[in-house]
Amino acid sequence: MKITRTSIMSRKTTTRDLPVTPDMLAAWKQGELIQNVMGHLSISDREFIINGMTDDEWDSIFGDD
């Protein structure tokens, strides 16, 4: 499913194709923990859904450690 998010830091909009369903996204939006609903995603992919930040953006702001 294509997910489009705007970064909370840079305001840059990015679209990624992630293996999630509309039901998973709805459950998360209704308050389920993302790691319970989409535990098959990497931490990076889950963070992208939550805050719109890409790995490159995260590394440039917080470092890559």
C-alpha angles and dihedrals in degrees: 000000000000111000120193119195136169115224115247089217108040100019087228114148118225132178122208131179106231131177097249133118129226087249092056092049091048092050091052092047088051092057108275114138110261092226089057096047098037103022090142090068122088118253087251093056092047091050089050090056092047101044109005094240120141124214091255092052092046091051094047091053103035104019127248099273 
